[in-house]
């Protein structure tokens, strides 16, 4: 049994005819009162009396912008050529404070708008939700006009426009405003009594309007945007009207085959909406006029779902070479229509959904022809004035044909799943917040059925546009937990443990071969691991053990080690210690066997796993601890520092109270303090030097042997500036901790003495063109030049083009290429040379590189020396103020240095 499309169209047409006089698209009013605005004020001009005199009109023109042409949202450009006849002033120039202005803008204007909006179909309780927002002032003199155009809905929530025409001395003639909608027009001739009366005109955005030429005088109009300040209800309650209630029953009867969707032959029905909408403002709450009533009628049928679709209609040039003919009529015939859905909006979310590839079949699914539509430049032709990229980027402000699409409620999630699974997830999460749990569980079951049948469409990473790694799995798991759908969660667990067979194409000669490859979903992220542990705690380990075992193959552990270590920690948090040990015993051999192949964050989560296993006596294992300590000895110092900081941040409350954890942390710290700290310049996530954070952790640990070893390392003489010691003493947090105890003060004193001793040995730099520390290992010729007495040289190699010469210079010199680094630049920390390269052409079309030394390295060294001298004075002063019990040390002699 099929849905009766003809019957549906007849019912909707009858409703349209019956309600026609209740829904206008443009209305106008003449104000009887002559003093609703006796005057207004403009920045820089002062008070402008109303009616406006010609003298004041000329004053207003001076603060306005001329508008020779009008650009509509449809891309049409036209207007007056030659003489300037139109001006526009931004509403921000109008002063809106003061008694008269406040009454006008806060009371009079909203009241005028309310009268017109009710004629456009808004109900009384919706009027407070509308904001009447001043936009501009239009000034049009004799000869001025406005071509047929639409106002763009560039501001979110905009749905209408209000013009308020103010009186001008002697008035004007001509200037008739014509508003067009579908095949109807409303004409507003506001020239009569324009020298003393106010006129309002209100219409929906999306309506085309034009102004005929002003024959005589001046026309001044205040323009306002009508914007939804608050979101109104998505649907209007059907009034107690017999004809509407009968129409609702008729629609339910016509759509009744969709009660049993397996028997229905039609997938959906698309009803063209009467009004025009942009993609940005398409929503159920923003439907205009009769469109809102139509949506409410269909919403009354409880076994269907409603969506809005914004469809772009264009005429594409044919691919046939016959299209090159000069005959425009033949070209028109040969052009091909193209429909593309730009946006889908669900009545559940009233927001765009990420449906991909879901298109309306215009041959069988559109209820034709419900409303006629005027053709526009954007609508049925290629853009003549913009590139494809520009056209797409501005699409939000382009009016497309909007459709109200209805289909069986039981089909919603199936269509969503096949049209971009992320959109289906958005919808499912919305339903979970708004519908009863039983209904959502049914939809979740349909979703999981789709996942089982089409895992490649759900998880295959080659699907474009792809979602962030693991997002699909995480969101589905979270839904299963939130809805207490344990059985569906177990189905999902089994799905992500299977290998996904994906098909990739490879071109070999002229034949195309499909190659099947195995992709792993598994635990893509740490948040999935945490959520999965929560599911296992609810379902029980026995229900999940077989699936978990499939995670623990060598290949999967190698690819997803970090989430698996987080999984172990999360199992412990849920009290599943024995199960955590089972997983950890599989992970640790793989983890420890390849210490250098993991990411920095993996070392952190693995350390947390081993620490947490020491929390429980039955899971404690010295071999596991020793295995991690061996791994710690092999990794970089920076990574080990991060492990020390991470464990302190996450587990400090356990480390202090559990002996096994404390010994483990001490052993890790001991390994770290045996390293060389001189080259450790990494910073933490908050931008603080990592050595400072490590020092704070060691002060908290309060192990004298570890602390002494650390202090010995960072106070070791280096022969140059000791960065670690410098940043430790520059940290206010270190001073605060150390000053809290006598032992801390002794530590601080030792650091200060060491730093002052080191600084006193620094010698002022001596200028020389010989840059003896320069190292250019991939170009010995340049390195030899930099270390020599020569000031400049021409590199011996000749390059075929200037571009190749520049590439070589960039590769060799990096930042120094044709750029003078600042004396304060960090470039000179690791590059002990200072030179610029100039590329020039020579005879024969070749290019060479002229290398010239400069003084920037010397200036940098001088600046650093001066900073160190300032540091000496600051350290001495601070020690005297904050460690008063110490005997005053003899001040270090400051070296005065002048740049020569």
C-alpha positions in Angstrom: 0.0 0.0 0.0 1.4 3.4 -1.0 1.0 6.9 0.4 -1.6 8.9 -1.6 0.6 11.9 -2.7 -2.3 13.5 -4.6 -4.5 13.4 -1.6 -1.9 15.0 0.6 -1.4 17.7 -2.0 -5.2 18.4 -2.1 -5.4 18.7 1.7 -2.5 21.1 1.9 -3.9 23.2 -0.9 -7.3 23.5 0.8 -5.5 24.6 4.0 -3.5 27.1 2.0 -6.6 28.6 0.5 -8.5 28.8 3.7 -5.7 30.4 5.7 -4.5 32.7 3.0 -5.9 35.9 4.5 -4.4 35.1 7.9 -0.8 35.1 6.7 0.6 38.1 4.9 4.2 38.4 3.7 4.3 42.3 3.7 2.3 44.9 5.5 2.4 48.7 5.7 0.9 51.3 8.0 0.5 55.1 8.0 1.0 56.6 11.4 -1.8 59.0 12.4 0.3 60.7 15.1 2.6 63.3 13.8 5.0 63.5 16.7 6.1 59.9 17.3 9.7 61.2 16.7 9.9 65.0 17.1 13.7 64.9 16.7 16.7 62.5 16.7 20.5 63.0 17.4 23.4 62.0 15.3 27.1 61.8 16.4 29.0 64.8 15.2 25.8 66.6 14.0 23.7 67.1 17.0 19.9 67.3 17.0 18.0 66.8 13.7 14.3 68.1 14.0 11.6 66.1 12.3 10.3 66.8 9.6 13.9 66.9 8.3 14.9 70.1 6.5 16.9 70.1 3.3 19.8 71.7 5.1 19.8 68.8 7.6 19.5 66.3 4.8 22.8 67.6 3.4 24.3 67.4 6.8 23.3 63.8 7.1 24.8 63.0 3.7 28.2 64.1 5.0 28.3 61.3 7.6 26.8 58.7 5.3 28.3 56.5 2.7 27.2 56.9 -1.0 25.6 53.7 -2.4 25.8 53.9 -6.2 24.7 50.3 -6.6 22.9 47.8 -4.6 24.2 44.3 -4.1 21.5 41.7 -3.2 21.9 38.4 -1.6 21.2 36.8 -5.0 24.4 38.3 -6.3 22.7 40.8 -8.6 24.6 44.1 -9.1 22.8 47.1 -10.4 21.9 50.7 -9.5 22.5 54.2 -10.5 25.4 55.1 -12.7 27.0 58.5 -12.6 25.3 60.8 -10.2 25.2 59.8 -6.5 21.6 59.6 -5.5 21.6 57.2 -2.5 23.4 57.3 0.8 23.5 54.9 3.8 24.4 55.7 7.4 25.0 53.0 10.0 22.5 53.0 12.8 25.4 53.2 15.3 25.8 56.9 14.6 22.3 57.6 16.0 22.4 58.6 19.6 19.9 56.4 21.5 20.1 57.9 25.0 18.0 60.7 26.3 14.3 60.7 27.0 13.0 61.1 23.4 15.4 58.5 21.9 14.8 55.9 24.7 11.1 56.2 24.4 11.3 55.9 20.6 13.7 53.0 20.3 12.6 51.0 23.4 8.8 51.5 23.2 7.5 53.1 20.0 9.5 51.1 17.5 8.7 47.7 19.2 5.0 48.6 19.3 5.0 49.5 15.6 6.7 46.2 14.8 4.3 44.2 16.9 1.3 45.5 15.0 2.7 44.4 11.7 4.1 41.1 12.9 0.7 39.9 14.0 -0.5 40.5 10.4 2.4 38.4 9.2 1.1 35.5 11.3 3.0 35.7 14.7 0.9 35.0 17.7 0.7 37.4 20.6 2.9 35.3 23.0 5.7 35.3 20.4 6.0 39.0 20.1 8.2 39.5 23.3 10.7 37.0 21.7 11.4 39.4 18.9 14.1 42.1 19.0 13.8 45.1 16.7 17.5 45.9 15.9 18.4 49.2 14.3 20.4 48.6 11.1 20.8 51.8 9.1 19.4 55.1 7.7 18.8 55.3 4.0 18.8 58.7 2.3 17.5 58.8 -1.3 17.2 62.0 -3.4 15.7 62.6 -6.8 16.9 60.0 -9.3 17.6 57.4 -6.6 16.1 54.0 -6.7 16.8 50.4 -5.6 16.8 47.4 -8.0 14.9 44.2 -7.3 16.9 42.3 -4.6 16.6 40.4 -1.4 18.2 41.4 1.9 20.7 38.8 3.2 20.1 37.0 6.5 23.7 37.4 7.6 22.8 37.7 11.2 21.6 34.6 13.0 17.9 34.6 13.8 17.0 37.3 11.4 13.6 36.7 9.8 12.2 40.1 8.8 12.8 43.7 7.9 11.1 46.9 9.0 11.3 50.2 7.2 10.2 53.4 9.1 9.9 56.3 6.8 10.2 59.7 8.5 8.8 63.0 7.2 11.0 65.3 5.2 10.2 68.9 4.5 8.2 69.2 1.2 8.0 65.4 1.0 8.9 63.5 -2.1 7.2 62.0 -5.3 7.7 58.6 -6.8 9.8 56.1 -4.8 7.1 53.4 -4.7 8.2 50.3 -2.7 7.2 46.9 -4.3 7.5 43.7 -2.4 7.3 40.4 -4.3 6.6 36.9 -2.9 6.0 33.9 -5.2 3.7 35.4 -7.9 2.1 38.0 -5.6 3.1 41.6 -5.0 2.4 44.3 -2.4 2.8 47.9 -3.4 3.4 50.7 -0.9 3.2 54.2 -2.2 4.2 56.2 0.9 4.9 59.5 -1.0 1.5 61.1 -0.1 1.7 63.1 3.1 5.4 62.2 3.3 6.1 65.7 4.4 4.3 65.1 7.7 3.5 61.4 8.2 5.4 58.4 9.3 5.0 55.1 7.4 6.1 51.6 8.4 6.6 48.6 6.0 7.3 45.1 7.4 8.1 42.0 5.3 9.9 38.7 5.6 13.5 38.4 4.6 13.7 36.4 1.4 11.0 38.5 -0.2 12.3 40.4 -3.2 11.7 44.1 -3.1 12.5 47.2 -5.2 12.1 50.9 -5.1 11.1 52.9 -8.1 12.8 56.1 -9.0 12.3 59.1 -6.7 10.9 61.8 -9.0 11.1 64.8 -6.7 12.3 65.5 -3.1 14.0 63.3 -0.5 13.1 60.0 1.0 14.6 59.1 4.5 14.0 55.6 6.0 15.2 54.0 9.2 15.7 50.3 8.6 15.5 47.6 11.3 16.3 43.9 11.4 13.7 41.7 13.1 15.6 39.0 15.0 14.5 36.2 17.2 16.0 37.2 20.6 14.8 34.0 22.3 14.0 30.7 20.7 10.3 30.2 20.2 8.5 26.8 20.2 9.2 24.6 17.2 5.5 24.1 16.4 2.4 26.1 16.9 -0.5 24.4 18.6 -3.4 23.8 16.2 -6.2 26.2 16.9 -9.7 24.8 17.7 -10.7 25.2 14.1 -12.9 22.5 12.6 -11.3 22.7 9.1 -7.8 22.5 10.5 -8.6 19.6 12.8 -10.3 17.8 9.9 -7.2 18.4 7.7 -4.9 17.0 10.4 -7.1 13.8 10.5 -7.1 13.6 6.8 -3.2 13.8 6.7 -3.0 11.1 9.3 -5.2 8.9 7.2 -3.2 9.5 4.0 0.1 8.7 5.7 -1.3 5.7 7.5 0.6 3.2 5.3 3.7 4.4 7.1 2.5 2.8 10.3 3.8 -0.4 8.8 6.9 0.9 6.9 7.7 -2.5 5.4 4.5 -2.3 3.4 5.1 1.3 2.2 6.7 1.8 -1.2 7.6 5.4 -0.8 10.7 6.4 1.2 9.7 10.0 2.0 7.7 13.0 0.8 9.2 16.4 0.3 6.9 19.5 0.4 8.4 22.7 -1.0 8.1 25.5 1.5 6.5 28.8 0.5 9.2 31.1 1.9 12.9 31.4 1.2 15.5 30.5 3.8 19.2 30.6 4.0 21.2 27.6 5.2 22.3 29.5 8.3 18.8 30.3 9.5 16.9 27.2 8.4 15.1 25.8 11.5 11.7 24.7 12.6 11.6 27.6 15.1 12.3 30.0 12.3 9.7 28.9 9.8 7.6 31.8 8.4 4.0 32.3 7.7 2.0 29.3 6.4 5.2 27.1 6.4 4.9 27.0 10.2 1.3 25.9 10.0 2.1 23.2 7.5 4.8 21.8 9.7 2.5 21.8 12.7 -0.2 19.9 10.8 2.3 17.2 9.8 3.7 17.1 13.3 0.3 16.1 14.6 0.8 12.7 13.0 2.7 10.8 15.7 4.2 8.0 13.6 6.2 10.2 11.2 9.3 12.3 11.6 9.9 15.8 10.1 13.0 17.2 8.7 13.9 20.4 6.8 16.2 20.3 3.8 17.8 23.2 2.0 18.2 22.2 -1.7 20.3 24.1 -4.2 19.0 24.1 -7.8 21.4 25.0 -10.6 21.6 24.5 -14.3 24.9 22.8 -15.2 26.5 23.2 -18.7 26.3 20.0 -20.7 29.5 18.0 -21.3 28.6 17.6 -25.0 30.7 19.6 -27.4 27.5 20.7 -29.0 27.2 23.2 -26.1 29.9 25.3 -27.6 27.3 26.6 -30.2 26.6 30.3 -30.2 22.9 29.7 -30.2 21.7 30.6 -26.7 18.4 28.8 -27.0 20.1 25.6 -27.9 22.5 26.1 -25.0 19.6 26.5 -22.6 18.0 23.3 -23.9 21.2 21.4 -23.5 21.8 22.5 -19.9 21.2 20.0 -17.2 19.4 20.6 -13.9 21.3 19.7 -10.8 19.8 19.5 -7.2 22.1 19.3 -4.2 21.0 19.2 -0.6 23.1 21.6 1.4 21.7 21.1 4.9 19.4 18.8 6.9 17.6 19.9 10.1 15.8 17.4 12.4 12.7 18.4 14.3 14.2 16.6 17.3 17.3 18.8 17.4 16.3 21.9 15.4 19.9 22.1 14.3 21.9 21.0 11.3 22.7 17.2 11.2 25.8 15.8 9.5 23.9 13.8 6.9 26.1 13.0 3.9 24.7 12.0 0.5 21.0 11.9 1.6 19.3 13.4 -1.4 15.6 13.9 -2.4 14.4 12.1 -5.5 12.8 14.9 -7.4 11.1 12.5 -9.8 9.1 10.6 -7.2 9.3 12.2 -3.7 8.4 15.9 -4.2 4.9 17.0 -3.8 4.6 19.1 -7.0 3.9 21.8 -7.6 2.8 23.1 -4.2 4.4 26.6 -4.4 5.9 28.3 -7.5 9.2 29.9 -7.1 10.8 32.9 -8.9 14.1 32.1 -10.7 17.1 34.0 -9.5 20.7 34.2 -10.6 22.0 32.1 -7.7 19.2 29.6 -8.0 19.4 28.2 -11.5 22.7 29.2 -13.0 26.4 29.0 -12.3 27.8 32.0 -10.5 29.1 34.6 -13.0 31.1 36.7 -10.5 32.8 34.3 -8.2 34.9 31.2 -8.0 33.5 27.9 -6.8 35.4 28.4 -3.5 33.9 31.9 -3.0 30.5 30.5 -3.9 30.6 27.7 -1.3 32.0 30.0 1.4 29.1 32.4 1.0 26.4 29.8 0.8 25.1 30.5 4.3 23.7 33.8 3.1 22.2 32.5 -0.1 18.5 31.7 -0.4 17.9 28.1 -1.4 14.7 26.1 -1.9 13.6 24.7 1.5 11.6 21.5 1.8 9.6 20.0 4.6 10.5 16.3 4.4 8.3 13.6 6.1 9.1 9.9 6.5 8.1 7.0 8.8 9.5 7.5 12.3 10.8 3.9 12.2 12.9 4.8 9.2 14.7 7.8 10.8 17.7 6.1 12.3 18.2 3.8 9.3 18.3 6.8 6.9 20.5 8.7 9.3 23.0 5.8 9.7 23.3 5.4 5.9 23.8 9.2 5.4 26.8 9.8 7.7 27.0 7.9 11.0 28.1 11.0 13.0 24.7 12.6 12.1 23.0 9.5 13.4 24.9 9.8 16.7 23.9 13.4 17.0 20.3 12.4 16.6 20.5 9.5 18.9 22.1 11.6 21.7 19.3 14.2 21.3 16.6 11.5 21.5 18.2 10.1 24.7 17.8 13.6 26.2 14.2 14.1 25.1 12.3 10.8 24.6 11.3 8.1 27.1 13.9 5.4 27.7 11.9 2.7 26.0 11.7 4.6 22.7 15.4 5.4 22.8 16.3 1.8 23.5 14.4 0.8 20.4 16.3 3.3 18.3 19.6 2.2 19.8 18.8 -1.4 18.9 18.2 -0.4 15.3 21.5 1.5 15.4 23.4 -1.5 16.6 21.8 -3.7 14.0 23.1 -1.3 11.4 26.6 -1.4 13.0 26.6 -5.2 12.9 25.6 -5.2 9.2 27.8 -2.3 8.0 30.8 -2.0 10.3 32.9 -0.6 7.4 30.5 2.4 7.0 30.6 3.0 10.8 34.3 2.6 11.6 36.3 2.5 8.3 38.8 5.4 8.5 38.8 5.8 4.7 35.2 7.2 4.8 35.2 10.9 4.2 34.8 13.1 6.0 36.2 10.9 8.7 35.4 11.5 12.4 38.1 11.9 15.0 39.7 8.6 16.0 37.5 6.7 18.4 34.6 9.1 18.6 32.0 6.7 17.2 33.0 4.0 19.7 33.1 6.3 22.6 29.8 7.9 22.0 28.1 4.6 21.4 29.6 3.1 24.6 28.5 6.2 26.6 24.9 5.9 25.3 24.8 2.2 26.2 25.9 3.0 29.8 23.6 6.0 30.1 20.6 4.0 28.9 21.6 0.9 31.0 21.6 -1.0 27.7 24.2 -3.6 28.8 23.3 -6.1 26.0 23.8 -3.5 23.3 27.1 -2.5 25.0 28.3 -6.1 24.8 27.4 -6.2 21.1 29.5 -3.1 20.6 32.4 -4.6 22.5 32.4 -7.6 20.2 32.3 -5.4 17.1 35.3 -3.3 18.1 37.4 -6.4 18.8 37.0 -7.7 15.3 39.2 -6.8 12.4 37.5 -4.5 9.8 38.1 -5.6 6.3 38.4 -2.5 4.2 38.9 -2.3 0.4 41.4 0.0 -1.1 42.0 0.5 -4.8 45.3 0.2 -6.5 45.9 1.0 -10.1 48.2 -1.5 -11.8 48.7 -0.7 -15.5 45.2 -0.4 -17.0 43.5 -2.7 -14.6 42.1 -1.8 -11.2 42.5 -4.3 -8.4 40.8 -4.2 -5.0 43.1 -5.0 -2.1 41.5 -6.1 1.2 43.3 -5.0 4.3 42.6 -5.5 8.0 41.9 -2.4 10.1 41.8 -2.4 13.9 39.2 -0.3 15.8 39.7 -1.6 19.3 40.6 1.0 21.9 41.5 4.1 19.9 41.6 6.6 22.7 42.0 6.7 26.5 38.5 7.9 27.0 37.2 4.7 25.3 39.3 2.7 27.7 37.8 4.4 30.7 34.2 4.0 29.4 34.8 0.4 28.5 36.0 -0.4 32.1 32.7 1.2 33.4 30.7 -1.1 31.0 32.6 -4.2 32.2 32.0 -3.2 35.8 28.2 -3.2 35.0 28.2 -6.3 32.8 30.6 -8.5 34.7 34.0 -9.8 33.6 32.7 -13.2 32.5 30.5 -11.6 29.9 33.4 -9.7 28.4 36.5 -11.9 28.9 36.5 -13.6 25.5 36.2 -10.2 23.7 38.9 -8.6 25.9 41.2 -11.5 25.1 41.1 -10.4 21.5 42.5 -7.0 22.4 45.6 -8.7 23.8 47.3 -9.9 20.6 50.8 -8.6 20.0 49.8 -6.5 17.0 46.9 -4.8 18.8 49.0 -4.2 22.0 51.7 -2.6 19.9 49.3 -0.2 18.2 47.1 0.6 21.2 49.4 0.3 24.2 48.5 3.6 25.8 44.7 3.1 25.9 45.3 -0.5 27.2 47.4 0.8 30.1 44.6 3.3 30.9 42.1 0.4 30.7 44.1 -1.5 33.4 44.1 1.5 35.6 40.3 2.0 35.1 39.6 -1.6 36.0 41.5 -1.0 39.3 39.4 2.1 39.9 36.2 -0.1 39.6 37.6 -2.7 42.0 38.4 -5.3 39.3 42.0 -5.9 40.5 42.3 -9.5 39.4 41.1 -8.7 35.9 43.5 -5.7 35.8 46.4 -8.1 36.7 45.3 -10.4 33.9 45.4 -7.7 31.3 48.6 -6.1 32.7 50.4 -9.5 32.6 49.8 -9.5 28.8 50.8 -5.9 28.3 54.1 -5.7 30.3 56.3 -8.1 28.3 55.4 -6.1 25.1 55.8 -2.8 26.9 59.2 -3.5 28.3 60.6 -5.3 25.3 60.6 -2.1 23.2 61.4 0.8 25.5 62.2 3.4 22.8 59.1 2.9 20.5 56.4 4.5 22.7 55.1 8.0 22.9 55.8 10.2 25.9 52.3 9.9 27.1 52.4 6.1 27.0 55.3 6.1 29.5 53.1 8.2 31.8 50.0 6.0 31.6 52.2 2.9 31.9 53.8 4.2 35.0 50.4 5.0 36.5 49.4 1.4 35.7 52.4 -0.1 37.5 52.0 2.2 40.4 48.3 1.4 40.8 49.0 -2.3 40.7 51.3 -1.9 43.7 48.3 -0.5 45.6 46.9 -3.9 46.2 49.0 -6.5 47.8 47.8 -9.4 45.7 48.6 -7.5 42.5 52.0 -6.2 43.6 54.9 -7.6 41.6 58.6 -6.7 42.0 59.4 -8.0 38.6 56.9 -5.7 37.0 58.4 -2.7 38.9 61.9 -3.7 37.9 60.8 -4.0 34.3 59.5 -0.5 34.3 62.7 0.8 36.0 64.7 -0.8 33.2 62.5 1.0 30.7 63.0 4.2 32.6 66.8 3.9 32.3 66.5 3.6 28.5 64.2 6.5 27.7 65.1 10.2 27.2 65.5 12.5 30.2 62.7 14.7 29.1 60.3 11.7 29.0 61.4 10.6 32.4 60.9 14.1 33.8 57.4 14.0 32.5 56.8 10.6 34.2 58.0 12.0 37.5 55.7 15.0 37.2 52.7 12.9 35.9 52.8 10.4 38.7 53.1 13.1 41.4 50.1 14.9 39.9 47.9 11.8 39.7 49.0 9.6 42.5 50.6 11.7 45.2 48.0 10.7 47.8 48.9 7.0 47.2 52.7 7.4 46.9 53.1 8.9 50.4 50.9 6.2 52.1 51.8 2.9 50.4 55.4 1.8 50.9 55.7 -0.1 47.6 54.6 3.0 45.7 57.0 5.2 47.6 60.0 3.0 47.0 59.1 2.8 43.3 58.9 6.6 43.0 62.2 7.0 44.9 63.8 4.5 42.4 62.5 6.4 39.4 63.7 9.7 40.9 67.1 8.2 41.5 67.4 7.2 37.9 66.5 10.7 36.8 69.0 12.6 39.1 71.8 10.5 37.7 71.2 12.1 34.3 72.8 15.3 32.8 70.5 18.2 33.3 72.5 20.8 31.4 70.7 20.4 28.1 67.2 20.0 29.6 65.2 22.9 28.2 61.7 21.4 27.8 58.7 23.2 29.3 55.5 21.8 30.8 52.0 22.2 29.4 51.6 25.5 31.4 54.8 26.8 29.9 56.9 26.4 33.0 60.4 24.9 32.7 60.2 21.2 33.2 63.2 21.1 35.6 61.3 23.5 38.0 58.4 21.0 38.1 60.8 18.1 38.7 62.5 20.0 41.6 59.1 20.7 43.2 58.3 16.9 43.0 61.6 16.1 44.6 61.1 18.6 47.4 57.7 17.0 48.0 59.3 13.5 48.1 61.8 14.8 50.7 64.4 12.0 50.1 67.7 13.4 51.2 69.8 11.2 48.9 67.8 12.0 45.8 67.7 15.7 46.6 71.4 15.9 47.1 72.1 14.1 43.8 69.7 16.5 42.1 71.4 19.6 43.6 74.8 18.2 42.7 73.7 17.9 39.1 72.2 21.4 38.6 75.0 23.1 40.5 77.8 21.4 38.6 80.1 24.0 36.9 79.3 24.2 33.2 81.7 26.9 31.9 78.8 28.8 30.5 75.3 29.9 31.6 73.7 27.1 33.7 70.1 27.3 32.3 68.6 24.8 34.9 70.0 26.6 37.9 68.9 29.9 36.4 65.3 28.9 35.9 65.1 27.2 39.3 66.1 30.3 41.1 63.8 32.4 38.9 60.8 30.3 40.1 58.6 32.0 42.8 57.1 28.5 43.6 60.6 27.1 44.4 61.3 30.1 46.7 58.0 29.7 48.4 58.5 26.0 49.1 62.1 26.4 50.3 61.4 29.3 52.6 58.8 27.3 54.4 61.5 25.2 56.3 65.0 25.6 57.6 66.2 22.7 55.4 64.6 24.5 52.4 66.4 27.7 53.3 69.7 25.8 53.3 68.9 24.3 49.9 68.1 27.8 48.6 71.3 29.2 50.0 73.3 26.5 48.3 71.7 27.2 45.0 72.2 31.0 45.3 75.9 30.6 46.2 76.5 28.2 43.3 74.8 30.6 40.9 76.7 33.7 42.1 79.9 31.8 41.9 79.1 30.7 38.3 78.1 34.2 37.3 81.2 35.8 38.7 83.3 33.7 36.4 81.6 34.9 33.2 83.8 37.1 31.1 82.5 39.9 29.0 82.3 39.0 25.3 85.0 40.3 23.0 84.1 41.2 19.4 85.7 39.4 16.5 84.6 38.5 13.0 85.9 35.0 13.8 82.8 33.1 14.9 84.7 30.1 16.3 81.6 28.3 17.7 79.9 28.2 14.3 78.9 24.7 13.2 77.5 24.0 9.7 78.2 20.3 9.4 76.5 19.9 6.0 78.6 22.6 4.4 82.2 22.8 5.4 83.0 25.6 3.1 80.5 27.9 4.9 81.7 26.8 8.3 85.3 27.6 7.4 84.3 31.1 6.2 82.3 31.8 9.4 85.3 30.9 11.5 87.7 32.9 9.5 88.6 36.7 9.6 86.7 37.3 6.3 83.7 39.6 6.5 81.9 38.4 3.3 82.2 35.8 0.6 80.4 34.4 -2.4 79.6 30.7 -2.1 81.4 28.8 -4.8 78.3 26.9 -6.1 76.3 28.4 -9.0 72.6 27.7 -9.0 70.4 27.4 -12.2 67.7 29.7 -10.8 67.2 32.2 -8.0 64.6 29.9 -6.4 67.1 27.1 -6.1 69.6 29.4 -4.5 67.0 30.5 -1.9 66.1 27.0 -1.1 69.8 26.2 -0.5 70.2 29.3 1.8 67.1 28.3 3.7 68.3 24.8 4.2 71.8 26.0 5.4 70.9 29.1 7.4 67.3 28.7 8.3 66.2 31.8 10.3 69.3 33.8 9.3 68.5 33.8 5.6 68.1 37.5 4.6 66.7 38.2 8.0 68.6 39.9 10.9 67.7 38.0 14.1 67.0 40.3 17.1 69.7 40.4 19.8 67.1 39.0 22.1 66.2 36.1 19.8 66.5 32.6 21.0 68.0 31.7 17.6 71.5 32.3 18.9 71.1 29.8 21.8 71.6 27.0 19.3 73.2 28.8 16.4 76.5 30.3 17.2 76.9 32.4 14.1 75.4 35.5 12.7 75.2 36.1 8.9 72.8 37.0 6.2 72.6 35.7 2.7 71.8 37.7 -0.4 70.8 35.9 -3.6 71.7 37.7 -6.9 71.8 36.9 -10.5 75.0 36.7 -12.5 75.9 36.4 -16.2 74.5 33.4 -18.0 71.3 33.5 -16.0 72.8 31.7 -13.0 72.3 32.7 -9.3 74.9 32.9 -6.5 74.7 33.4 -2.7 76.7 36.3 -1.1 77.2 35.6 2.6 78.0 38.5 4.9 78.7 38.3 8.6 77.0 40.8 11.0 77.3 41.8 14.6 74.0 40.4 15.9 75.6 37.4 17.6 78.0 39.7 19.4 75.1 42.0 20.4 73.2 39.0 21.7 76.2 37.9 23.8 76.5 41.4 25.2 72.8 41.5 26.1 73.1 38.1 27.8 76.1 39.3 29.8 74.2 42.4 30.9 71.3 40.3 32.0 73.6 38.0 34.1 75.0 41.1 35.8 71.5 42.2 36.7 70.8 38.7 38.0 73.7 39.0 40.3 72.3 42.2 41.9 68.8 40.7 42.2 70.0 37.5 43.8 72.1 39.3 46.4 69.2 41.7 47.2 66.6 38.9 47.5 68.8 36.7 49.7 69.4 39.6 52.1 65.6 40.3 52.3 64.2 36.8 52.4 67.0 34.8 54.2 67.8 37.4 56.9 69.5 35.0 59.3 72.3 34.3 56.9 75.4 36.5 57.3 75.6 39.1 54.6 77.8 37.9 51.8 80.3 40.1 50.1 78.7 41.5 47.0 80.0 40.1 43.8 81.8 42.7 41.7 79.8 43.8 38.7 81.6 44.2 35.5 80.8 47.4 33.6 80.7 46.8 29.9 80.2 49.1 27.0 79.2 48.1 23.5 82.0 49.0 21.1 
